[in-house]
């Protein structure tokens, strides 16, 4: 029993199943998370190691190099990149993207094991921290700004930010919470060197006495008549007064020198390495990241609900609000896709109503929501969310979902017109096209399924599109073969006012007469349009038959025309430009680099002038912004920390114009910042305005890495490349990542003189650090506090604000004698680099540049560079030159996607060969594919679009779509020829019979794409060009089906007959 037979005989069971799928899909929809891009594991891990007070050079030699040595022993690592900067080592490892989940987890565990083997890191360096990177955690979902609007001071906003952090962590879906600008409380014991000198004390002496006093030591157990008790000797500080009363020296009988005699104690916050502001006012910024599988809108709603309850509890003078909210980007863009999807469905319904009648249109259109909801039931199993790529997949497939239903309905109705009883007509009509329909859907699945094999980061991001398309198509096949027959039995048309097929339909004049009669009887507007469409199709069939026969007769001439179109397509495709992930963004960053010796406060003052310019801009351009001084995003998109850097993140108001063209706002800000840089040239080394686009990281348009162990050679080659880039039109923002660092004041010890006093390098270094940054000697917690405060002992600021002051610091020798640093050491001033970068444990310098798409492309500029520096290996044999960034990602993505195309064609060929039981006829069907590509090339060229990764994906999948009508047409021709119809007549008859379904199935998909292509319900920079280009491809493929397929069939058939005759004569 076939599925259509079961459907007609078991309508109750079928209808119950239909309702179950609808209800189940609706419930699943409510539980499916919504996001803009699918969360994926990027197969990247970051290992961060902090060593406070160390220079970039020391970090590279004593931390990064030692870690890299062990990490290089781990297999399945594609690339290892490191950045060694002051206080911090950052190592990023790219794990083989072809590994499955188990293999990836094994590699991560191997990395953890390698870290455990590193034993000789500096004693005061922190333990290396390994973190896996997923897209959900790459950037925060939202920030909460705790702003000082009333001069309450940093302690007050710090405490509110900490309270918010602890409570937000408890919200569902929150993965990470970080306070930017957070400072720990500390108690500072500030020593006056003049007073300690009177008593022969040093800073280290005071720190040691404070540490020894502030202890709580066990003294064993004690037993008496009441039982056993634990003994402890407690010396914990309970107040600041107790710290001041600490004895640091016994100076004769009854004379005690206390802390209060040599210094003072004050409570405050640790020395700041960042300064944070919101809209130019002092603030703490709480960043919130979401867990995988969490709907960004739900998380932001939970944060808003929390703040609504929390804000009334905030003291006066402090303002709390959200900023840089990613849901402001996601929600309207998902809304645009949903609105255009709904508009497309309405247009498809209207088109079907006009062409096949209301009842048949409803029977057909129900395939769209049914297929979507049924597919959503399986989304959790396939790790699919509702995101931009699944929605664009639904948009692409929405018109296709009715194609098989149209084919089944047309054939059922043709059987009814031939006089068959209703049940028999439904079963016979559906069974007759069962295999062609099944194979047609299977060819589309076969085209999209190989796209799941596309690797790389970009492939992971868009893999949900083919998954969504495949599961929706399977659901639509299930609907048209099992659900549709039962529904047709209950609701379908019974008589001949519906669609007609074949050459024997009524004339256009007769049809117009019927139309006028219906209008006079008041049938209605839509019925009138439907009968007008019937008349138009009747006339079109006649003209089509008149045109088709000459095409077949003169197939050589038309074949040459077809070949010319293909050659023009190939030629045109070489001129197309690529933009894999068109930049849609709702925020951008302003990165400031001040002179390398600028302090945090000096950089803050310059940044404040930038903030004032932003505040003066229109509210249509700038919604709000936050600033972190001491942090920036470098040209590698990595965080980098230095006092001469700042990062200002600006949110763009999400009105319709800004959503469509955010680059206009960015350009106005760029012009503003360029003017600021010119006016403040002494204070500004570099000032960049860069968008923060959504999507996978693809790097910069130009990214050339020079790699060798000789930094001087690397820098020399980098300068050569930068000079050449200046000569290429359209190239701007040329820079490299080897930046000059701040001054380094190095303590150089005279071993001979130090040895006379029994001093070691460690003794002198500790003394220098104690005097300057201070030494944390212990911790303190007041009775009302919930956390410990460090006790830091250090010199008075005025006694350490010059280099010569530090040389006067005293250290105690082995015999107790005080020795000045100046007596045993010298200070040398030098300058290094801000960060030392390595790739696979070799030093590297990278040159970056941006490209104006109107004048050049990433591909053209990189190819110019390759040609210019082709002899570099001969001049510098030890140097590797690697062209990366967008150019490398584009090449890899294009190669990976195109590699899936032969797999798709082979799968389609196998299905067609099985259906037709022929080796040659699949090639006839496949001749429609090149015309589909020709349409895409034509559309991209005429509309001046660029090839995106989504368009590449869809173009491969289009191969399966365009063959659907072609294979049914070939099947009809075969049936006619088996019935004894001559070849020319069979081709013409089948073409006329299939004219209406071919046009309808194509136009349903095109019409579904039109709202997105023309932005009828909101425009999308990323997906509008995609929709328009695919529509062009489908229209060209329709022409190919109606003319090239009959031409190809007749050519193959004639050649086959001639071969048979020749073979017969030879035998």
N, C-alpha and C positions, 0 to 999 in steps of 0.2 A: 504494500500500500504506500503510495507516494504521500508527501506532505500535503499537497492540495486535496487529495482524496480524504485524508484524515480530517482536514480542516472543515470540509463540507459536511462530513458525516458526524463530527463531534463538535458542533458549534458551541455548546455549553462549556465544554472543557477548554476550548480555545479562548472563549471570551473571559473565563475566569483567569486563565494564564495571562491574558492581555492586561487585566486589571491588576494582577499581582505584580507584573513588571512595571506598570506605571506607578503604583503606590510604593513599591520597593525602591525604584529609582528616585522618586521624590524624597523619600526618607534618607537615602544615601546622599542626595544632593545637600541636604541640610547639614550633614556631618562632614562633608568634604571641605578641606581648607581652601581658601582663596589667597592667591599670591600673584605677583607680576611675573616672576620667573620661577621655574621649578627649582626647589632646593636640591642641590647635588653635592656630593663629596668631591672636592677638587683634586683629590689625591695629592694634597700638599700638607706638609707638617712644618711648623715653625718651632725652632728651639731657641729660647731666649735665656741668656745668662747675664745677670747683673753683677758688676763689680764696682762699687761706688768709689769714686775718686781716681779711677784708672784712666789713662789717656787712651786715645784710639790706637796708638802704636802698641801699647802694653796689652790692650784687649786682643789685638790681632796675634801677637806673639805668644802670650801666656794663656789665652782662653780659646780663641777661635781655632788657631792652628792645631791645638791639642785635641779639641773636639772633632775637627775634620779628619784627623788621622784615624780615629776609631770609626767614624761614620762611613769612611770610604770602604770599610770592610763589609758593609751591608750590601746585599745584592738587590736588584730590581729598583735601583734609584736612577732615574733618567738624568737628573741634574741637581747639583748642590750649589747654592749661592749663599754667600755670607756678606754681612756688612759689620765691620768692627768700628765702633764709634766710642766716644767718651762714655764711660760707665756701663756700656752695654754691648753684648755680642748677639747678633741675630743671624741665624742660619735657616734658610728655607730649602726644603728638599722636595723635589717633584718625584713622586713615586710612579712607576710604570702604569700608564692609564689602561693598559690592556688586562691588568690583573682583575680577577673577580673579587668579591667581598672577602672571602677567606684569605686569598693571596695578599690583598691590601692590608688586612689586619695582621697577618703574619709579618709583613714588612715593617709595620709600625712597632710591633713587639720587638723585632730585631733591632730597630733604632733605639728603643728603650734599653735593651740589653747592652748595646754599644756604649750608651751614655754611662751605664753602671760601671763600665770597664775603665773610665777615665778617672784616675786617682791623683793626678799631680796638678790640679787646678790650684790657684792661690787660696790660701786658707780663709781669707775674708771675702772671697767671692761667693755669691749665692749659688745654690744648686741649679743646674740647667733645668728649665721648664719646657716640656714638649707639649705642643698644642696642635690638634688636627684642625684643618680649615674646611668648613662647609659654607655654602653661600649664605645660609641663614645667619651666620656669624661674621661675615666679611665686613658688613657695616651695620651700625645700630639701627633699629627700627624707629626709635624716637629718643629724644633727649628731654630731660626735665631740667629747666634752668631755675636755680635758686639764687635770686638776685637781691643784692643789697641796695634797696631804693631809699633807705632812710639813714645811712651812715651807721649801721649797727655793728659793723666790723666783721673781719674774717672768721672769728671764732663762732659767732652766731650763725652765719650762713653755713659754716662747716658742720655744725651740730644738726641743723635741719636737713642738710644733704645726707648726712649719715643715717638719720632716722628714715628718710625716704628710701635710701638704699636698702636698709634691712627689711622694710615693709614691702617694697616692690619685688624683692627676691621671692616672696611668698605667692605672688600672683601666678596664675596658671599660664604656662606657655613661655615664661621668662627663662632664658638660658644664662645670660651674663648681665651683670650690672657693674658699672665702673664709674667712679667719681673722678672726673678730670679736674685737676687742680686741688685734689684732696691732700691735706697736710695733717700728719699726726700731731697730737699735742706733745709738748715736751716741757720739762723743767730745766731751765738753763742756769748753771752755776757759772757766773761771769767773774773771772779772776783778774785782779789788778796786779800786773807784773811788778810794779814798783813796791807794792806791799808784800808780795811773796818774797821779793829779793831781800827784804829786811830780815826775814826768818829763814832764808836759805831754802825756800821751797820752789817747786816747779809745778806747772799745770798737771803733769802726770802724777806727782805726789798727791795732790789734792784729789784727783780722780781715783787713785788707788785707795785712799782712806775712805772716800764716800762708798766705794764698792764694798770694802771690807765691813763697814758699819751696817750697811743696808742688807742684812742677811737674815735668814731664818734657818737654823741648823738643828738637826735631830741630836738628841743627847741620850738616846737609848730608852729603856723602859724602867719604871719604878714600881715597886710592890710594897704595900703596907696592909694594915688591917682592913682597909676598905677595898682592897683588890689591886689590880694592876693598872698602871697609867703610862701614857707616853710622855716622855720629857722632850721639850724643845727649847732651844735658846733663840729668842725672837729679838731681832733688831730692826725689823721693818720700819721704814719711815711712815708716819701717819699724818704728817703735815709738813708744810714748807719750813715752819719754825724748827722742826727737828733737823732738817738738812742744814739750816744756818748754824745750829748748835753742835754740829759734828766737829769733833776734835781732830785737827789735822797735824798738830805738833805739840808735844810735851816740852815746854821751854823752861826747864828748871822746876824745882819743887813748888807745887801749887799754881804754876803758870801754864795755862793751856791756850793754845792758839786755835781758834775755831774758824769755820768757813766764813762767818760774818766778819772776821777780822781781816780777811784777805780778799773778800769779794762780796758779791750780792747774788740773790736768787730771784729769778722772775719766771712766771709761767707764760707760755705762749704756744706758737706753732713752730714746727720744724722749718728749717730754711727751705724756701720755695724753689722748686725747679721749674714751675709753670706759673703763669698768671692767666687767669681765665675771666672772661667777661661775656655778658649777654647784652646785645644792643648797646655796647659801650659802657655798661655799668658792671662793677665787680660782681662775680657770680661763681657758684660751683655748678658744674654741668654733670648731670647724672645720665650716662648713656645706657640704653636698655637694648639688649639683643634678644631675638626670639629663638625658641627651640625649633628644630626640624618638625614639619607637619603642623605648625601653628599658623592659623590665619592671622595675617598682620592686622587686619581690621579688628578682629576680636581682641588682640593684645592691646592695641591702642585704645579701644573702648574700655578695657579693664583699667588701663592707666588713667584715662580720663575720669572714670568712676571713682578710682582711689583718690585722685586729686580733689574731686568735688567734696569728698568727705574730709580730706586732710587740710585743705586750704583754710577753713575757718579756725583751725588750731594754730596756724602760723602767726608768730608775733608780728606786731606792727613794724613796718620798715623793711619787711622781707616779702618779696613777690615770688610766687611759684607758678610756673606755666610750662607747657610743652613747646618744643621747638624742633625744627628739622624732622618733621613727622613724615615718614615714608608712606603712610597710608594716604596722604594728600596726593602722592604721585600714583599709587596703585589704584585707589578707588575710582577716580574719574576715567583712567585709561581702561580698566576692566569694564567700567560702565559704557565707554565708547564701543568696545568690542561686543558687549551684550546687546546694546541698542542696535548696532548695525546687523548683528546676527538676527535679532527679532525682526528688523525691517526687511532683511533678506527673505525671511520665512513668509512675511506678509506678501511681498512681491511675488514669490513663488506661488503662493496660494492664489493670488489674483490672476497670474498668468495661466494657471491650470483651470481656474474658474472660467476664464474667457475662452479657453480652447477645448476643454473636455467636459464642461458642465459642472454645476455646483456639487452634486452628489459625488461624482467621480473625483472632483478636485479634493473634496474632504477625505475620501477614501485614500487618496494618494498622499495628501499633505500630512496625514496622521503618522506617516512613516518617520517624519523628522523628529517630533517630540518623543515618539515611542523609542526610536533608535538611540536618541541621546540619553533618555532616562535609563533604558536597559543597559547601555554602555557604562553609565555612571555607577551602576551596581558593582561593576568589576574594577572600578578605578582603584580602590584600596589594594586589591590583589596585584595590580600592575604598577603600584607606586606612582599614581597620577593624581595631581591636584587640579583645581580649577585655576588656570593661569593663562597668560597671554598666548602661549603656544598651543594649549589644548583648545582655547576658544578660536584661535585662527584655524586650527585643524577642523573644528566643528563648522566654522564658516565655510571653509573650503569644501567640506563634504556634504553640507546641508542640501545643496542642489543635487548632489549625486544620490542622496538617500531615496529620492523619489524616482530616479531613473528606472530602476528595476520594477518598481510598482507601475510606472507608466507602461513599460513593455508588457507586463502581465495584463494590465487593464485593457490595453489596446487589443491584445490577442483574444481576451475573453469576449470583448465587445464584437470583434470580428466574427467570432463563432456564433454569437447571438444573432448578428445580422444575416448569417448564413442559414438561420432558421433552427438552430439547435435549442433543445430544452435547457432552461436556466442552469440546473445543477450540472448537467452534462457539459454545457458550454464552459462553465467555470473550471471543471476538472480538466476537460480537453484543452482549453485555452492555456491554463497554467502549466499543464504537463508538457505542452508542445514547446514552450520556451523555458522549461525548467532548467535544462542543462546549459543552453546559451546564457541564461541569466546567472546561473551559478558560476559559470566560467567567467562571465563578464565581471562579476564582483570579485572573483578570485584573482583575475588579472590585476585589478586595482590593488588588492591586498598584496599580491606578489610584487608590485612595483614599490609599495611603501615599506613592506617588511624589511628588505635589505638595508634600508636607511638606519635601522637599529644597529647595524654593524659599524656605522660611522663612529670612529673614536675621537679622542681629543676632548678638551673642555667644551668647545662649542657643540660637539656632537651630544654630549651629556645634557646640555641645556635644552636642546630642541628635540631630544629623543621622544619626549612625550607626545609630539605631534603625530608621528607615524603610529605610535601605540593607540592614540585616540582615534585616528582615522580607521585603523584596522578593526578595532572593537565596535565602532559605530557601523561599519560596513557589514560586519557579521550580523549585528542586530537587525540591520535593514533587510538582509537576505532572509533571516528568520521571519521578519514581519511580512514580506511580500509573498512568501511561499506557504506560510502557516496561518498568519493572522488575516491577511487580505482576502483570501477566498471565502472565509466565513463571514467577513464583513460585507463582501460583495453580495453574498447570498441574501443578507438581511437588508442592505441599503442600496445596492448598485442599480444602475439603469437597466431597464428591461427591453426598451424598444429603440427604434432607429432615429432618435433626434440627437444622439450623441455623436462622437467622433466617428469618422468613416475612414476606411483604408482601401487601397486598391485603385484600379484604373476605372472602375465602373461606377463611380460616384456621380451624383447629379451635377448638372452644369452650373456654372456660376450664375447664369441668368435665373434659372429655376430657384436657386438658393436665395438670391436677392429678392425674388418675388415672395418666397416663404418668409424672409426676414421682414419685409414691409407689412405682410399680413399679420405677423406676430406683434409688430409694433402697434398696428391699428387695434389689435385685441388687447393691448396694454400688458404684454408679457413682462416688460420691464427693461431697464437699461442694460443690465449685465447679460440677460439672455439675448438681447439684441446684438450686443458686442460679440457674444459667442457665435451666433449664427453668421455675423459678418466675418469672423475669423474662419468659420467653416468654408464660407465662399472664397475667402482669400486663399486657403489651403488648396481648394479645388482648382483654382486658377493656377496656383504655384505648381501643382502636380503636372498640369498640362504643359506649362512652360519648361519645367524641369525635364520632362521626357523629351521635349523638342530639342533642348540643349544637350542632353546627355548622349543621345545617339551619335551626333557628329563628333563628340569628344572620343567616343569609343572607336568610331570608324577612322578618325585621324589621330590615333593614339600615339604615333611617333612624334608628331609635332607637339602635341600636348605633353608628352613625356619629356621632351626637351625643355619645355617651359617649366615643368616641375623640377627638373634638374637645375635649371637656372635659378629658381627660387632657393633651392638647397645651397647652391654655391654662394648666393648673396647672403644667406643666413650665416654661413661659415665666415665669410668676409666681415659681415657686420658684427659677429660675436667677438672678433679680435679687438674691436674698438670700445667694447663695453668696459665700464669702470666698476670696481668692487667696493662695497661698503658693507662688510659682513654683518655688523650690528649697528644699524643707524642710531645715532646718538639721541636718545630721548632722556632728558634729565629735568629734575625739578630743583636742583641746587648746584652750586659751584663753589670752588675753593679759591681763595686769594692767598698765595704763598709768598711771604716776604723773606728775603735774605738780606740782612744788614751786614755791615763790615764785620769780619770775623772776631774782632776784639771787643765788640759791643756787649755790654752786660744785659742781663734780663730786663733791667729797668730802662735802659736806653732803647732797647728794641720795643719795649712796651710803649714808650712815648711816641715812637714813629708809628707804630700800629694804631695808636689812638687817633692819629691824624687820618689814617685810612678809614677808621670807623666813622669819623665825623663826615667824611665824604659820602659814605654809604647812607648815613642818617639823612643827609641832604637830598638824596635821590628820591624819585617818585615812589609812592607806595605801590604803584603798578609794576615796578621793577624789583623792589626789595621788600620782602615780607618781614623778615627778621634775620639776625645773624648771631653767631657766637664765635668767640676768639680764644685761641690758646697760644700764649706766648711761650716759646721754649720748645715748640713742637712744629713739625711741618711734614708734608708729604713730598718726597723727593721725586726725581725724574723716573725712578724705578717703581713708583707707586708704593714705596715702603715708608713707614714712619721713621723719622730721624729726629734726634733730640739735640738741641744746642741753644744756648742763650741768645744767639743772634738770629733766630728763626721765629716766625709766627705763622699761624694758620687761621684764617677767617673763613668760616663756612656760612654761605649765604643761601637762604631759601627764597625761591621765586614764587610770587603769588600764582596760584593755579587757576587763572582765568582762561577762557578758551583760546585767546591769542597766544598766551605764554605756553600753553600745553602744546600748541602746534608749532610755534617757532620760539623756543626758549633761547636759541642762539642769538636772537635780536637783543634780548636783555643782556646776555653775556657780552655781546659786542659793545653795548653802551657802557657797561662796567669796565671792559678792557680799555676803551678810550679814556675813561675817567682815570683809571689807574696808570695808564701811559703818561697822561699829563702830570699826575702826582710824581711818578718816577723822574720825569724831566725836571720838575721843580725841586726835587729833593735828591738830586744825584749824589750828593756827598753821603747821604744816609742809606741809600738803596743800592745794593749790589745786583739784585734780581728781584723782579716782581711779576709773578705769573698768575693768570686767571684761567682756571681749568675746570671744565664741567666734570661732574661726578655721574657718569652715565650708568644706567642699569644694564645688566647683562654680563656675560662672561668677560674676564679680562683678556683683551686681545693685544695689549701693548700699544706703543706709539707708532705713527706712520713710518718714521725712520728711527731705527734702533740698531746701531752697529757696535758690536762688542770687540774690543782689541784685547787680546789675552796673551800675556807672557809674564815671566817672573820679574822682568825689569820695568818698574813703574815709569822710569824716564823715557824708555822706548815707547811704552804705551801712550804716554802723554804726547810725545812727538807725533806719532801717527794720528792720534785723535785731533791734533791741531791741523794736520794736513787735510783730514776729512772735513773738518769744519770750514776750512778755507774754500774747499771745492764746493761744499753745499751752498755757500754764499753766492755762487755763480749760477745756481739753478733757479729759474723763475718759479715762484709759488712756494718756495721753502722758507720757513720762518722758525723762530723759537729755537735756534741752533745752540746747543749747550752740551756739556758733558757732566758726568757725575763725580769727577775728581775735584772736590772743592777745598779751598784753602781753609785750614782750621785755625783756632785761636792760638795765641802764644802759649808755649809750654815753658814754665820756669822749672828747671831741673836742678835737683840737689846733687852735686858731684862731690863725693867724699874723698878726702885725702887719707888713704888707708894707713899710711905711716903715722900721721898725726893722731888719727882716731884710735889707733892701736895703743898709743902711749897712755890713753885714758881708759883702755879696756872697753871701748865703744864699738858696736857693730853697725852695719848699715841699717838693720832693722830698728835699733835703738834710736838712731837719728831720724829715720823716716817717721817713726811713731811720735817722736817729739814734735816734728814739724806739723804733722796732721793734728795732733792734740791742740796745738796753739792756734791753728788756722780754722779748720772745720770743727774742731772740738772732738772729744772722745766720749762715747756713751758709756758711762761707768756703771750704771745700774738703772732700775726702773722704780716707779713710784705710783701708788694709787691712793687717792684720798678716799675716805670712808664712803662718800656719796657717789663716787665714780664707778663706771662699769668697765673701764679699760685701763691698762697700765700706761703711764706716761714715761718716756725715756728721761733719764737725767743726763744731760750733756754738760761737760765741763770744758770751758774754752776761755780764751783771752778776751779782754775788753776790745770792742771793734776798733777803737781809736789807736790801739796798740798793735794792730795787725793790718793796717790799711796801706802799708808800703812794703816793698820787697825787702828793704834794709831792716825793717822791724822784725821780719822773720829770722834774719841772721842773728838777731840778739836773743832769740829764744834759747833757754838753757836746758841742758840735759844732764842727768846725774851719772857720773862715771862709775867704774867698778869699785873705786875706793871711797865713794860717797861725795867726791868733789864735783861741783857744778861747772859745766863746760859750755861755753857759747857755741852755737852752730858755726858762727863765723871763724872760730878757732880751728875747726876740723873739717870744714866743707866750704865749697863755693857754690854759688847759684849761677846757672847758665840759662840764657833765654834763647829758645829756638822756636820753630814753627813747623807743624806737621800738616796733615790733611784732616778734614772734618770726619771722613770715614774711609776706611780701607776695604775695598771690595774684592772678593775672590769668587771664582766659578770653578767648581771641581778642584778646589784647593790651589788654584793658580790665580795670581793677581790679575785684575781686569779693569779696564776703563771702557765706559760705554758712551757713545755719542748719540744724542737725541735730536730730533727735529720734527716740526709739524709741517703739514702740507695743505695748501689751499686747493681744494678739489676743483675749482674752476680753472686752475692753471696746470695742475699736475696731479699725479696719483702716487700712492705709496709704492705701487709696483714700478711705475716709470722711474721714480727717483732712485729706488734701490737698484734697479737694473743699470742706471747710469753709474752708480757707485761701483757696482761689480765690474763694469767695463773699465772704469777709470783706474781701479786699484787691483786689476787682475795680476799685475807683476809684483804685488806686495810680498808674496811668499818668497819670491826670489831675492828681494831686497832684505827681508827680515825672516830668515828660515825658522826662527824660534817663535814666531808670532802667529797666532790663530786669529782670523777675521771672521766673525759670525754675524750674519744679517738676520736679525730677529724681529720682535715686535709684531706689528700688524702684518708686515710683509710675510714673515714666516708663518704666522697663524693663517693668513689667507691662502698661501700655497698649500699648507697641510690640509686645511679644511676643504679646499677645492679638490685636491687629490683624493681625500677620503670619501667625499661625496660622489665624485665621478667614478670611483672604484665600485660603488654600489650599483651603478647604472648597468654594467654588463650582467651582474647577478640578477637584477630585475628583468632585463630583456630575456635572459636564459629561462628564468622561471615562467615568464609570460609565454615564451615560445613552447615550452613543454606543455603548458595548459592548452594552448591553441592546437598543438599537434595532436594531443589526446582527443580534443573535441572533434576536430575535422578528420582525424585519422589520415593525415597527410603531412608530408615533409615540406611541401612548397607553400601551401595555403597560409600558414602562419606568417610567412614573409609578406603576403598580400595585405594582411591585417596590419602588420607593423609599418607599412608605408605611410600610415596616418601619423606616426610618431614624429617624423622630422618636421611635418607641417605645424604640429603643436609647438615644437621648439622655435620654428620660424616666427610663429605668432608672438612668443615671449620676447624674442630678440627685437622684433618689430615694435612691440609695445614699449619695451625698455628704451629703445632708441628714440621713438617718436615722442614719448612722454619725458625724455631726458632723466630717466631714473638710473639708479645704480643697482648692481646685483647684490642682494643680501643673502645671508646664509639660509634664511627661511625660503627665499625664492629658489635657491639651488635645490633645497630639499623638495619643494613642491614640483619643480621642473622634472626631477627624476620620477616622482610619484605620478606626474601627469602622463607619463608613458602608459601607465595602466589604465588611466581614465579614458584617454582618447581612443583606445582600441575597443572599448565596450560596444559602441554603436557599429564599429566596423565589423566586429566578429558576428553580430546578429545579422548584419546585411549580407555577409558572405554565407552565413548559414541559410538565409532565405534564397540566395542565388543557387546554392547547392540543391535545396529541396526542389526548386523549380526545374533545374536540369535533370534531377532524378525522375521528375514527372514527365520528362520528354520535351520540355520547352527548349527551343534552340538557344544557343549561348547569348546572342545579342538581345533577343527578346527577354531571356531570363534575367539578364543584368538590368535591363531597363525596367522590367516589371518589379523586380525586388527593390530597386532604387526608389520607384514611385511608391511602393507599399511602405517603405521604411522612411520616406521623406518626413512625414509628420513626427514620428517618434524621435528621429535623429535631431530635428530642430528643437523639439520640446525638451529632450534630455539635455541638450547643450544649453539651451536658453534658461532652463531652471537653475543650472549651476552658475551661469553668467549673471542672471538676475539676482541670485543669492549674494554674489560678490559685489554687485553695483553699489549698494549703500556704503560699503567700506571703501571701494575704489574712488567714489566721489564725495565721501565724507557727509552723507546725507544725515547721519545721526551723530556727527562728531568725527573729526579727522584724526588720522594717526600717521605720523611721519614714517613709522616703521612698516605699518601694514597696509596703508593706502596704495603705495606703489606695488606691493606684493599682490593685492587683489586685482588691480588693474592689469598687471602683466599676465596673470593666470587667465583672466578673462580673454585677453587677446589670443593667448595660446589655444584656448578652447574654441574660439570662433574660427581660427585658421584650421584647426583640426576638423571642425564640422565641414568646412569646404572640402578638406581632404577626404572625409568619409563619403561625401556625396558625389565627388568627381574622381579623385585619385584612386579610391578603392575599386570602383567599376572599371576604370582604365587599367589598373594593375591586374585585376581579375581577368579581363579579356586578354591582356598581353600574356599572362601566364598560361591561360587556357589555350590560346592559339599556339604558343610555343610547345605546350604539352602535346597537343594534337599533332603538330608537325614532327615532334620527336617520335611519337607512336608510329606515324606513317613511315618515317625514315627507318625506324627499328624493324617495322614489318617488311620493308623492302630488303633490308640487310639479312633478315632471317630467310 
